[in-house]
């Protein structure tokens, strides 16, 4: 009888030690590999959380209540990492990374004074990025003919933001079909130098496939088919 009790006690203690050991192992793993890192996600920058309300207001004002807020937030993340003072190696500035000439053109379009044309001002930058995206979107209705619909139209919008509307249209005119993939395949066959195609084609993919996911709770999304 006493032997049976001893075996039972030993078994219980062994099980308890195994459970404690497993719990300690899981706790250590959580410290070394936090959930975001294990999932391959990027955390939302602190600056993004502070500017969330401004972006959402601008998006709803210029796109409506179904605005693709998650896409726009992901684009700001990709452009500047939410750093209002960001300056690229080629001189693009602010949250939306507007080149000086593009910023002046945008301000002329909206009759902003020179003093009000401030790419490093977060309010100006978010309004300009959201507005310029909408301006491009409105000029790319043909992109919605692709089977992916609005998501493919946003892909074209982002390519135009990154590399110019004229370049996209010139390549679309040479494409073998109207699908997004057909037009992408024509990159570098018109006015754009082929060396810039990897960046231009990668730009919308990073935004729509990778970064958009971490802003899904912010508002509307546009998901590519089969991605």
LINKA-V700513 format. One record per backbone hydrogen bond with DSSP energy under -0.5 kcal/mol. CO is the residue of the C=O (numbers start at 1). NH is the residue of the N-H. E is the energy in kcal/mol with one decimal. If there is no record, write none. Layout:
co={CO | CO}
nh={NH | NH}
e={E | E}
This chain:
co={1 | 2 | 3 | 4 | 5 | 6 | 7 | 8 | 9 | 10 | 11 | 12 | 13 | 14 | 15 | 16 | 17 | 18 | 19 | 20 | 21 | 22 | 23 | 24 | 25 | 26 | 27 | 28 | 29 | 34 | 35 | 36 | 37 | 45 | 46 | 47 | 48 | 49 | 51 | 52 | 53 | 54 | 55 | 56 | 57 | 58 | 59 | 59 | 60 | 64 | 67 | 67 | 68 | 69 | 70 | 71 | 72 | 73 | 74 | 75 | 76 | 76 | 76 | 77 | 80 | 82 | 83 | 86 | 88 | 92 | 93 | 94 | 98 | 99 | 100 | 101 | 102 | 103 | 104 | 105 | 106 | 107 | 108 | 113 | 113 | 114 | 116 | 118 | 119 | 120 | 121 | 122 | 123 | 124 | 125 | 126 | 127 | 128 | 129 | 130 | 131 | 132 | 133 | 134 | 135 | 136 | 137 | 140 | 141 | 142 | 143 | 146 | 148 | 149 | 150 | 151 | 152 | 153 | 154 | 155 | 156 | 157 | 158 | 159 | 160 | 164 | 165 | 166 | 167 | 168 | 169 | 170 | 171 | 171 | 172 | 179 | 180 | 181 | 182 | 183 | 184 | 186 | 193 | 194 | 196 | 197 | 198 | 199 | 200 | 201 | 202 | 203 | 204 | 205 | 205 | 206 | 206 | 207 | 210 | 211 | 212 | 213 | 215 | 215 | 216 | 220 | 220 | 224}
nh={5 | 6 | 7 | 8 | 9 | 10 | 11 | 12 | 13 | 14 | 15 | 16 | 17 | 18 | 19 | 20 | 21 | 22 | 23 | 24 | 25 | 26 | 27 | 28 | 29 | 30 | 31 | 32 | 33 | 38 | 39 | 41 | 40 | 49 | 50 | 51 | 52 | 52 | 55 | 56 | 57 | 58 | 59 | 60 | 61 | 62 | 63 | 64 | 64 | 67 | 69 | 220 | 72 | 73 | 74 | 75 | 76 | 77 | 78 | 79 | 80 | 81 | 82 | 81 | 83 | 84 | 86 | 94 | 91 | 88 | 98 | 97 | 93 | 103 | 104 | 105 | 106 | 107 | 108 | 109 | 110 | 112 | 111 | 116 | 117 | 117 | 118 | 121 | 95 | 122 | 125 | 126 | 127 | 128 | 129 | 130 | 131 | 132 | 133 | 134 | 135 | 136 | 137 | 138 | 139 | 139 | 140 | 143 | 144 | 145 | 146 | 149 | 151 | 153 | 154 | 155 | 156 | 157 | 158 | 159 | 160 | 161 | 162 | 163 | 164 | 168 | 169 | 170 | 171 | 172 | 173 | 174 | 174 | 175 | 175 | 183 | 184 | 185 | 186 | 186 | 187 | 189 | 196 | 197 | 200 | 201 | 202 | 203 | 204 | 205 | 206 | 207 | 208 | 209 | 210 | 210 | 211 | 212 | 213 | 214 | 215 | 216 | 218 | 219 | 219 | 70 | 71 | 227}
e={-2.3 | -2.5 | -2.6 | -2.2 | -2.8 | -2.8 | -2.4 | -2.5 | -2.7 | -2.6 | -2.3 | -2.5 | -2.5 | -2.2 | -2.3 | -2.6 | -2.6 | -2.5 | -2.5 | -2.5 | -2.1 | -2.4 | -2.3 | -2.2 | -2.2 | -2.1 | -1.5 | -2.2 | -3.4 | -2.3 | -2.0 | -2.7 | -0.9 | -1.5 | -1.6 | -1.6 | -0.8 | -0.5 | -2.3 | -2.6 | -2.3 | -2.2 | -2.8 | -2.5 | -2.2 | -2.1 | -2.7 | -0.6 | -1.1 | -1.6 | -2.4 | -0.9 | -2.2 | -2.7 | -2.1 | -2.1 | -2.1 | -2.3 | -2.3 | -2.8 | -2.5 | -0.8 | -0.9 | -1.3 | -1.0 | -0.7 | -1.8 | -2.1 | -1.3 | -2.6 | -1.8 | -0.9 | -2.1 | -2.8 | -2.4 | -2.3 | -2.7 | -2.4 | -2.5 | -2.3 | -1.4 | -2.8 | -1.0 | -0.6 | -0.6 | -0.8 | -1.3 | -2.0 | -0.6 | -0.6 | -3.0 | -2.5 | -2.1 | -2.6 | -2.7 | -2.4 | -2.2 | -3.1 | -2.3 | -1.8 | -2.5 | -2.5 | -2.9 | -2.4 | -0.7 | -1.1 | -1.7 | -1.1 | -1.3 | -1.5 | -1.2 | -2.5 | -1.3 | -2.0 | -2.5 | -1.9 | -2.1 | -2.2 | -2.7 | -2.2 | -2.4 | -2.3 | -2.2 | -2.8 | -2.4 | -1.6 | -2.5 | -2.2 | -2.0 | -2.6 | -1.9 | -0.7 | -0.6 | -0.8 | -0.5 | -2.1 | -2.6 | -1.9 | -0.7 | -0.8 | -1.7 | -2.2 | -2.1 | -1.6 | -2.2 | -3.1 | -1.8 | -1.8 | -0.8 | -0.8 | -2.5 | -1.7 | -3.0 | -2.5 | -0.9 | -0.9 | -2.9 | -1.9 | -0.5 | -1.2 | -1.8 | -0.9 | -2.1 | -0.6 | -0.7 | -2.1 | -0.7 | -1.2}
